[in-house]
Amino acid sequence: MEHTYQYAWVIPLLPLPVIMSMGFGLIFIPTATKNLRRIWAFPSVLFLSIAMVFSIQLSIQQINGSSIYQYLWSWTVNNDFSLEFGYLIDPLTSIMLILITTVGILVLIYSDGYMAHDEGYLRFFVYISFFTTSMLGLVTSSNLIQIYFFWELVGMCSYLLIGFWFTRPIAASACQKAFVTNRVGDFGLLLGILGFFWITGSLEFRDLFQIANNWIPNNGINSLLTTLCAFLLFLGAVAKSAQFPLHVWLPDAMEGPTPISALIHAATMVAAGIFLLARLFPLFISLPLIMTLISLVGTLTLFLGATLALAQRDIKKSLAYSTMSQLGYMMLALGIGSYQAALFHLITHAYSKALLFLGSGSIIHSMEPLVGYSPDKSQNMVLMGGLRKYIPITRTTFLWGTLSLCGIPPLACFWSKDEILSNSWLYSPFFGIIASFTAGLTAFYMFRIYLLTFDGYLRVHFQNYSTTKEGSLYSISLWGKKIPKGVNRDFILSTTKSRVSFFSQNRPKIQGNTRNGIRSFSTSFGAKKTFAYPHETGNTMLFPLLILLLFTFFIGFIGISFDNGAMDNGIVELTLLSKWLTPSINLTQESSNSFINSYEFITNAISSVSLAIFGLFIAYILYGSAYSFFQNLDFINSFYKENYKENPKKYFFDQVKKKIYSWSYNRGYIDIFYTGVFTLGIRGLTELTEFFDKGIIDGIINGVGLVSFCIGEEIKYVGGGRISSYLFFFLCYVSVFLFFFLS
């Protein structure tokens, strides 16, 4: 056992050899390296798989009751100051290691197919592997300064990956926005670390927890200063986990490749903020004011994220706001002291949301050759619909991922979300009402995404082949049920499976009646391939979806298991997860009950499932009809303006509906507010400062210099020895004297 722990430091370093080899190859022998680029995917997956095996072994030992293990190396020793680096293995670390490695492996396999024809294939694998290394280093860090070091590396990798297609201005702008927004939180995190170092003289977790257990309860330290430093630490988590008000970077981060959205913005990077709060939970729980703030921020974020996802047309941005909302649930759980429920939802959400993001990438891949390679079209759900006929495997996996996130039993997110809802009601009815209402909204907008994407008919063909104005793209709303004229409802592109190798793309056979659906395109190798679109993606993209589907089905059972003896006594025992997580809390009080009354569990489950089903039902009414297509917004507006006197109540509710839709579609106008206040405000302040600097400060200095120059030019003629100059000045003086004398 000790032997395994001693070599745990290898886990973050395993991907590094492949990263360095690819990097040096791209620098010194770029041609040969690029020609062998598909080969690099195998060692990347292999080394990360070895790290996963190590992580699983460590987790098994933690479950079996092993103690927390920490190993340190002295970095700098100076008088009383000692800076140490090392690694810490505890239940929290083991959970995050498994999460990062499993999702990372599946994303790497998926990326081989998704990025196969991209010129930056190797550069992408360098970035994503280095990100995985940084994240593994973050979760194994043994002190605050080490966490901050890897925290910044994770932010740098995120910047590179979001702006991977940096030649597109919108992608370049998105990565800059993410970088600047996270700098706000990171600056607060740095100040918080320095503040606690000033208080304790140490950066080790054990010293911070000593403050929590001894000094703060006994008033041995200034509580206001400690609260301020804790708030600054929390600010770093707010930015990284996209909590209000620093959430604005997350939807724009969807400009990166879709595998990045699955890895960074669903399972790992955004979870870093939750991990930081969980790591410092013994400190935060001793500060009631900070705990209240955490719960309030989480509540506001989960509700705001759900409402902003209601009207989004971009499938990835809809999922991004869903991620923001689910992270709010985790933050709320931590704020009310439900440590296990927060980490449980972190696990279940990571696998379910990774499944949804990778599924969206499969959808985008099937749509791109049909509508063009612009994200505005390939990710626009308005152009989708009826894809269940063309990508059945993706549709099935996406449906189960959607139902899991909606909280339908026995899928993964049901168990964790139900526990958070129960604890929220026990803590405060206010939190319980908002969390429960948001659960219904979650079911609504997630099923809306599914119905707009897979239900009905493929609307892009109405745009391409319709001869009427009703088929236009931007003259549509979300509430109509009229099919545009001139559209063939039976237009179907048939695809069949073919026998292909694992690292390749499926090539469906083309039937004779699908001529209109044929698209030709040239690959980077110059070969011209013809496909029928939309079609199912290749095996390298489908395999991760199927594995994540298994996680979505079964990962929820680690959090709750029914014990026969316990059930006879009317209780449900939280066995595996409770035993796994308890040692990392290290507190005298329990963060959540070990036993839950079975009657309460069933009652709460019925309540939460009823909310989810109600949200699904409303979504189906609005979006689920096979004949539910979009009508012209201008037509609706003109109709109600002409007839509002006959039915003013209907006109009123439609106007309210339009306002809500506009508010949601425009992101709550928060980005507009930030642009007006911060971007334009700071720009105006800089222009004012520039005017003050150049116009006033430099103007005074330049004016003094000009006056001195003019006086000098005049004086040099006074003592020049020329009679004409003397006579000229004499006449000037006499003229001035006479002027004043006569006046």
Beta strands, then each sheet from edge to edge (+ up, - down):
strand 1: 69-78
strand 2: 81-89
strand 3: 518-522
strand 4: 528-532
strand 5: 571-573
strand 6: 595-597
sheet 1: 1+ 2-
sheet 2: 3+ 4-
sheet 3: 5+ 6-
end
